[in-house]
Amino acid sequence: MIIYSNVIDTIKQAATILFTEKVSLLNSINRVLQEDIVADINMPPFDKSAMDGYACRKEDLDNELEVLEIIQAGRLPTKPIGKNQCSKIMTGAAVPDGANCVFMIEDAQVLNENSVKCNNLQTKVNICYKGEDYKLGNLLIKKGIKISPSHIGTMAGAGYTSILVSKTPVVGIMATGTELVEPSKTPVAGQIRNSNSYQLMAQLQTLGIRYNYIGTIADDFEQISVSFEKSLANNDIVIITGGASNGDFDFVPAILKKHNFEVLVDQTGVQPGNPMTFSKKNQKYCFGLSGNPVSSFVQFELFVKPFIYKLMNCAWQTPRLKATLSKDFCRQKAGRLGIIPVNLLENNIIEEINFHGSAHINALAYANALMEVPENVTIIKQGETVYVRPI
């Protein structure tokens, strides 16, 4: 029996890690970081006020305080704080020597232009201390992560203006099938619109991966072979949808053999989406995905996406959550890992949707997750938990 975990291991092990390049900070979004981000200063670099208020000695809070100066953010204090003294201070400004507390401006009773009193003796310290967030030399972000907007501020704060990242693979997409027409055309009898390619291009876009759309090719060995050979020149990975099974017009396995590709995978152990080829020749790769839209979507999520991240040396893990079934689930065939489109509700309850199988394309429009049904499991009872993958 083909086991999913063995298949994904085989696919990942075939990846040759891509080279690296430097990009500007703002061009690093969705790229994979290939250097550790290390603090070049303490943060904060000085004791600073957490709010607008008055910096003083905490032991003097019950006393009338002489106001020495106003400390603006970006300006250094000029006077230390002594007994029964304070300085008005702005958020982010450096706390003057001698002060160990900042009370909020809302808690201040202004007695005259030169003196105030604190009305809240239980005030917090309200000081962000030097090196409180991180210290010089601390590891801030470990290499191997996919860079998101939440990382940019940290990198900017550490003085990074250019970032070492993995190069991204370029993916060629081609769809085989004499019956296929582009979405702009109305199919006539015997034809169907090419939805797979557009679905795959959208999935690549969400990863920030460049692609070349090669188009649709009729079920003709020579036409497919020539298109495949041309696509190898401009792409690191070629994804072919359709023609990967064993029908009379399924030419992909023979074309891979003609071009001396080593076929490493020809089944996935997943339902839907069992027929799939993965092959390699030097540093070129080919996925032969199903012509059925739900199957190709699942195959991309379970196999192509992890492989792309592996190429970029990314420490990416498939997001999986435990969720509870809202009603009984059953299936007839249980020899493979089942991947079922479902709707995951806010309280982690799984809501089944209308799903007829691998060709039921619009089922995905109502799904926000893929439910995993383990091998050899035919029935899952209401209230039991299973893993789901958000999509």
C-alpha positions as CSV (number, residue, x, y, z in Angstrom):
1,M,0.0,0.0,0.0
2,I,1.2,3.5,-0.9
3,I,1.6,5.6,2.3
4,Y,1.4,9.4,2.0
5,S,4.2,10.0,4.5
6,N,6.6,7.9,2.5
7,V,5.6,9.7,-0.7
8,I,6.2,13.2,0.7
9,D,9.6,12.1,2.2
10,T,10.6,10.8,-1.3
11,I,9.6,14.1,-2.9
12,K,11.4,16.3,-0.3
13,Q,14.6,14.2,-0.5
14,A,14.8,14.9,-4.2
15,A,15.1,18.6,-3.7
16,T,18.4,20.3,-4.4
17,I,18.5,23.5,-2.3
18,L,18.5,26.7,-4.4
19,F,21.2,29.4,-4.2
20,T,20.9,32.6,-2.3
21,E,20.7,36.3,-3.2
22,K,20.5,39.7,-1.5
23,V,17.3,41.7,-1.8
24,S,16.2,45.0,-0.3
25,L,14.3,44.9,2.9
26,L,10.9,45.7,1.4
27,N,11.5,43.2,-1.5
28,S,12.0,40.4,1.0
29,I,8.3,39.8,1.7
30,N,7.4,36.1,1.1
31,R,11.1,35.2,0.5
32,V,12.9,32.7,2.7
33,L,15.4,34.1,5.0
34,Q,18.9,32.6,4.8
35,E,20.8,34.5,7.4
36,D,20.3,34.9,11.1
37,I,19.0,38.4,12.1
38,V,21.2,39.5,15.1
39,A,20.7,42.6,17.2
40,D,23.4,45.3,16.6
41,I,22.2,47.4,19.5
42,N,20.2,47.1,22.7
43,M,16.5,47.7,22.4
44,P,15.5,50.0,23.8
45,P,18.9,51.6,23.6
46,F,18.2,53.6,26.8
47,D,15.7,53.7,29.6
48,K,12.7,55.3,28.0
49,S,9.3,56.5,29.1
50,A,6.3,54.3,28.2
51,M,3.9,57.2,28.2
52,D,3.5,61.0,28.5
53,G,3.9,61.9,32.2
54,Y,6.3,63.0,34.8
55,A,9.6,61.3,35.7
56,C,10.4,61.3,39.4
57,R,11.6,59.1,42.3
58,K,8.9,56.7,43.3
59,E,9.6,57.4,47.0
60,D,8.5,61.0,46.4
61,L,5.1,60.3,44.8
62,D,3.2,61.6,47.9
63,N,5.0,64.9,47.9
64,E,4.8,68.1,45.9
65,L,7.3,67.9,43.0
66,E,9.3,70.7,41.4
67,V,9.2,70.5,37.6
68,L,12.8,70.9,36.2
69,E,12.3,70.7,32.5
70,I,10.3,69.2,29.6
71,I,12.0,66.2,27.9
72,Q,11.0,65.7,24.3
73,A,11.4,62.4,22.5
74,G,14.7,62.5,20.6
75,R,16.2,65.0,23.1
76,L,18.4,64.0,26.0
77,P,17.6,65.1,29.6
78,T,19.8,67.9,30.9
79,K,19.0,67.7,34.6
80,P,19.1,64.7,37.0
81,I,16.2,64.1,39.3
82,G,16.7,64.8,43.0
83,K,14.5,64.6,46.0
84,N,11.0,66.0,45.4
85,Q,11.8,66.8,41.8
86,C,10.5,65.7,38.5
87,S,10.6,66.4,34.7
88,K,7.7,66.4,32.3
89,I,8.5,63.7,29.8
90,M,7.0,62.5,26.5
91,T,6.4,58.9,25.3
92,G,9.7,57.4,24.1
93,A,11.9,60.0,25.6
94,A,15.0,59.1,27.7
95,V,14.4,58.9,31.4
96,P,16.6,61.3,33.3
97,D,19.2,60.1,35.9
98,G,17.8,59.7,39.3
99,A,14.2,58.9,38.2
100,N,12.8,55.4,38.8
101,C,9.2,56.1,37.9
102,V,7.0,57.9,35.4
103,F,3.4,58.7,36.4
104,M,0.8,59.4,33.8
105,I,-0.1,62.9,32.8
106,E,-3.7,62.0,33.6
107,D,-2.6,61.3,37.2
108,A,-0.9,64.7,37.6
109,Q,-2.4,67.6,39.6
110,V,-0.8,70.7,38.3
111,L,-0.3,73.1,41.2
112,N,1.4,75.9,39.2
113,E,3.8,76.1,36.2
114,N,6.7,74.8,38.3
115,S,5.2,72.1,40.5
116,V,2.8,69.1,40.3
117,K,1.5,66.4,42.6
118,C,0.7,62.7,41.7
119,N,-2.9,61.7,42.4
120,N,-2.2,57.9,42.0
121,L,0.2,56.5,44.5
122,Q,-0.3,53.0,43.1
123,T,1.1,54.0,39.7
124,K,3.1,51.5,37.7
125,V,6.8,52.3,37.0
126,N,6.0,53.0,33.3
127,I,9.6,52.7,32.1
128,C,10.9,50.6,29.3
129,Y,14.4,49.6,30.4
130,K,17.5,49.5,28.3
131,G,17.8,46.1,26.6
132,E,14.4,45.0,27.9
133,D,13.3,43.8,24.4
134,Y,16.6,42.4,23.3
135,K,20.3,43.0,23.9
136,L,23.3,43.5,21.6
137,G,24.2,40.2,19.9
138,N,20.8,38.5,20.6
139,L,19.4,36.2,17.8
140,L,16.2,38.0,16.8
141,I,15.0,35.9,13.8
142,K,16.4,32.5,12.9
143,K,17.2,31.8,9.2
144,G,14.8,29.4,7.3
145,I,11.6,31.3,8.0
146,K,9.3,32.8,5.3
147,I,9.5,36.5,5.8
148,S,6.2,38.2,6.6
149,P,5.4,41.9,7.4
150,S,5.7,41.0,11.1
151,H,9.4,40.4,10.5
152,I,10.2,43.6,8.7
153,G,10.0,45.9,11.7
154,T,12.4,43.7,13.6
155,M,14.9,43.6,10.8
156,A,14.6,47.4,10.2
157,G,15.1,47.9,13.9
158,A,18.3,45.8,13.8
159,G,19.7,47.9,10.9
160,Y,19.1,45.5,8.1
161,T,18.5,47.2,4.7
162,S,19.3,44.2,2.5
163,I,18.5,40.6,3.3
164,L,20.0,37.3,2.3
165,V,17.2,35.1,0.9
166,S,16.8,31.9,-1.1
167,K,16.3,32.3,-4.8
168,T,12.8,31.4,-5.8
169,P,12.0,28.6,-8.3
170,V,10.2,29.5,-11.5
171,V,7.3,27.2,-12.3
172,G,5.9,26.4,-15.8
173,I,2.2,25.4,-16.0
174,M,0.7,23.4,-18.9
175,A,-2.6,21.6,-19.2
176,T,-3.1,18.7,-21.5
177,G,-6.4,17.7,-23.0
178,T,-8.0,18.1,-26.5
179,E,-11.2,19.0,-24.7
180,L,-9.8,22.1,-22.9
181,V,-10.6,25.7,-23.8
182,E,-9.6,28.9,-22.1
183,P,-12.0,30.5,-19.6
184,S,-12.8,33.3,-22.0
185,K,-14.4,30.8,-24.5
186,T,-17.7,29.1,-24.3
187,P,-17.3,25.3,-24.5
188,V,-19.1,23.5,-27.3
189,A,-20.1,19.9,-27.1
190,G,-17.3,17.7,-25.7
191,Q,-15.3,20.7,-24.4
192,I,-14.6,22.0,-20.9
193,R,-12.9,25.1,-19.6
194,N,-9.3,24.9,-18.3
195,S,-9.8,25.7,-14.6
196,N,-6.8,23.7,-13.3
197,S,-4.2,26.0,-14.7
198,Y,-5.8,29.1,-13.2
199,Q,-6.3,27.4,-9.9
200,L,-2.6,26.4,-9.8
201,M,-1.4,29.9,-10.8
202,A,-3.5,31.3,-7.9
203,Q,-1.9,28.8,-5.5
204,L,1.5,29.8,-6.6
205,Q,0.7,33.5,-6.2
206,T,-0.2,33.0,-2.6
207,L,3.3,31.6,-2.1
208,G,5.0,34.5,-3.9
209,I,6.3,32.1,-6.6
210,R,6.9,33.2,-10.2
211,Y,5.3,31.1,-13.0
212,N,5.0,30.9,-16.7
213,Y,1.7,29.8,-18.2
214,I,2.5,27.6,-21.2
215,G,-1.2,27.0,-22.1
216,T,-3.3,24.1,-23.1
217,I,-1.9,21.3,-25.4
218,A,-4.0,18.8,-27.2
219,D,-3.6,15.1,-26.4
220,D,-0.9,14.6,-28.9
221,F,2.4,13.0,-27.9
222,E,4.7,15.2,-30.1
223,Q,2.9,18.4,-29.2
224,I,3.1,17.7,-25.5
225,S,6.7,16.6,-25.8
226,V,7.8,19.7,-27.7
227,S,6.0,22.0,-25.2
228,F,7.6,20.2,-22.3
229,E,11.1,20.4,-23.7
230,K,10.7,24.2,-24.4
231,S,9.3,24.8,-20.9
232,L,12.4,23.1,-19.3
233,A,14.6,25.9,-20.6
234,N,12.8,28.7,-18.7
235,N,11.5,26.9,-15.6
236,D,12.9,25.0,-12.6
237,I,9.6,23.0,-12.1
238,V,7.1,22.1,-14.7
239,I,3.6,21.2,-13.6
240,I,1.5,19.3,-16.1
241,T,-2.2,18.7,-15.4
242,G,-3.9,15.8,-17.1
243,G,-2.3,12.8,-18.9
244,A,-0.6,11.4,-15.9
245,S,-2.7,8.2,-15.5
246,N,-3.0,5.1,-17.6
247,G,-5.5,6.0,-20.3
248,D,-5.0,5.7,-24.0
249,F,-4.1,9.4,-24.3
250,D,-2.2,9.8,-21.0
251,F,1.2,10.5,-22.5
252,V,3.0,12.2,-19.6
253,P,4.9,9.1,-18.3
254,A,6.2,8.2,-21.8
255,I,7.2,11.8,-22.4
256,L,9.2,11.9,-19.1
257,K,10.9,8.7,-20.1
258,K,11.8,10.2,-23.5
259,H,13.4,13.2,-21.9
260,N,15.4,11.0,-19.5
261,F,13.5,12.1,-16.3
262,E,13.6,9.7,-13.4
263,V,10.1,9.0,-12.1
264,L,10.3,8.8,-8.3
265,V,6.6,8.8,-7.6
266,D,3.6,7.6,-9.6
267,Q,1.0,7.3,-6.8
268,T,0.3,9.4,-3.7
269,G,-1.7,7.2,-1.4
270,V,-4.2,10.0,-1.1
271,Q,-7.9,10.2,-2.0
272,P,-8.8,12.1,-4.1
273,G,-5.6,12.5,-6.1
274,N,-3.8,9.1,-6.1
275,P,-2.5,9.2,-9.7
276,M,0.4,11.7,-9.8
277,T,3.9,11.6,-11.1
278,F,6.9,13.3,-9.7
279,S,10.2,13.1,-11.6
280,K,13.6,14.7,-11.7
281,K,16.5,15.2,-14.1
282,N,19.5,17.0,-12.6
283,Q,18.0,20.2,-11.0
284,K,14.8,20.1,-13.1
285,Y,11.6,18.7,-11.7
286,C,8.2,17.8,-13.1
287,F,4.9,17.1,-11.3
288,G,2.2,15.4,-13.4
289,L,-1.0,16.3,-11.6
290,S,-4.5,15.0,-12.0
291,G,-6.8,16.6,-14.6
292,N,-9.6,16.7,-12.0
293,P,-9.6,20.1,-10.3
294,V,-10.1,19.0,-6.7
295,S,-7.4,16.3,-7.1
296,S,-4.9,18.8,-8.5
297,F,-5.7,21.3,-5.8
298,V,-5.1,18.7,-3.1
299,Q,-1.9,17.4,-4.8
300,F,-0.5,20.9,-4.9
301,E,-1.3,21.6,-1.3
302,L,0.1,18.2,-0.1
303,F,3.0,17.7,-2.4
304,V,4.0,20.6,-4.6
305,K,3.9,23.3,-1.9
306,P,6.1,21.4,0.6
307,F,8.5,20.6,-2.2
308,I,8.8,24.3,-3.2
309,Y,9.5,25.3,0.4
310,K,12.1,22.5,0.6
311,L,13.9,23.9,-2.5
312,M,14.1,27.2,-0.8
313,N,15.4,25.6,2.4
314,C,12.4,26.9,4.4
315,A,11.6,25.5,7.8
316,W,7.9,25.4,6.9
317,Q,5.5,23.0,8.6
318,T,2.1,22.1,7.2
319,P,-0.5,23.9,9.4
320,R,-2.7,21.3,11.0
321,L,-5.4,21.8,13.6
322,K,-7.5,19.5,15.6
323,A,-11.2,20.0,15.1
324,T,-14.5,18.3,16.0
325,L,-17.0,16.8,13.7
326,S,-20.5,18.2,13.8
327,K,-22.0,15.0,12.5
328,D,-21.0,11.5,11.6
329,F,-18.7,11.0,8.6
330,C,-18.5,7.8,6.6
331,R,-16.8,6.7,3.4
332,Q,-16.8,3.4,1.5
333,K,-13.2,3.1,0.4
334,A,-10.6,3.5,3.2
335,G,-7.3,2.3,1.8
336,R,-5.9,5.8,1.3
337,L,-5.5,9.0,3.3
338,G,-8.7,10.9,2.7
339,I,-8.6,14.6,2.1
340,I,-12.1,16.1,2.2
341,P,-13.0,19.8,1.6
342,V,-14.9,21.1,4.7
343,N,-15.9,24.3,6.3
344,L,-14.1,25.0,9.6
345,L,-16.2,27.1,11.9
346,E,-14.8,29.6,14.5
347,N,-15.2,27.2,17.4
348,N,-13.1,24.6,15.6
349,I,-16.2,22.6,14.6
350,I,-16.1,20.9,11.2
351,E,-19.1,21.5,9.0
352,E,-19.5,19.2,6.0
353,I,-20.1,20.7,2.6
354,N,-21.6,19.2,-0.5
355,F,-18.8,17.2,-2.1
356,H,-19.2,14.7,-4.9
357,G,-15.6,13.8,-5.6
358,S,-12.5,14.9,-7.4
359,A,-14.2,16.6,-10.3
360,H,-16.6,18.7,-8.1
361,I,-14.7,22.0,-8.6
362,N,-17.1,24.4,-6.9
363,A,-17.0,22.4,-3.7
364,L,-13.7,24.2,-3.0
365,A,-15.4,27.6,-3.2
366,Y,-17.3,26.6,0.0
367,A,-14.3,25.1,1.8
368,N,-11.8,26.8,4.0
369,A,-10.0,23.6,5.2
370,L,-9.1,20.1,4.2
371,M,-10.1,17.3,6.6
372,E,-7.8,14.4,7.0
373,V,-9.3,10.9,7.2
374,P,-6.6,8.4,8.2
375,E,-6.0,5.2,6.2
376,N,-8.4,2.3,7.0
377,V,-10.9,4.5,8.8
378,T,-14.4,4.4,7.3
379,I,-16.4,6.1,10.0
380,I,-15.8,9.1,12.3
381,K,-18.5,9.8,14.8
382,Q,-20.0,13.1,15.7
383,G,-17.9,14.8,18.4
384,E,-14.7,13.0,17.5
385,T,-11.7,15.0,16.5
386,V,-9.6,14.9,13.4
387,Y,-6.9,17.0,11.8
388,V,-7.7,19.7,9.3
389,R,-5.5,21.8,7.1
390,P,-6.6,25.4,6.7
391,I,-6.6,26.6,3.0
